[in-house]
């Protein structure tokens, strides 16, 4: 294979690293389940998926629903997303993960 052909194949098949990561979650706002992000969409994203997953886990644990009924301030469907709002695999398992899943 010639170098030019190899470089072309690499360019076509290369996985592009996301520009950043955020925690995406839902919470009850005025009786409606609303999707939000941390850091917010207007703020600079985090640069490490591992750091973002650790943050997501701590946030989910600190705000998990205490009963079967969701209350204001409790977060559900907590996950990590990239700059394209695509879910990011959990670094420890290599699988998609949702913390505090809401079964509605």
PyMOL commands that set and color helices and strands:
alter all, ss='L'
color gray80, all
select helices_A, chain A and resi 3-13+49-62
alter helices_A, ss='H'
color red, helices_A
select strands_A, chain A and resi 21-29+32-38+75-82
alter strands_A, ss='S'
color yellow, strands_A
deselect
rebuild
show_as cartoon
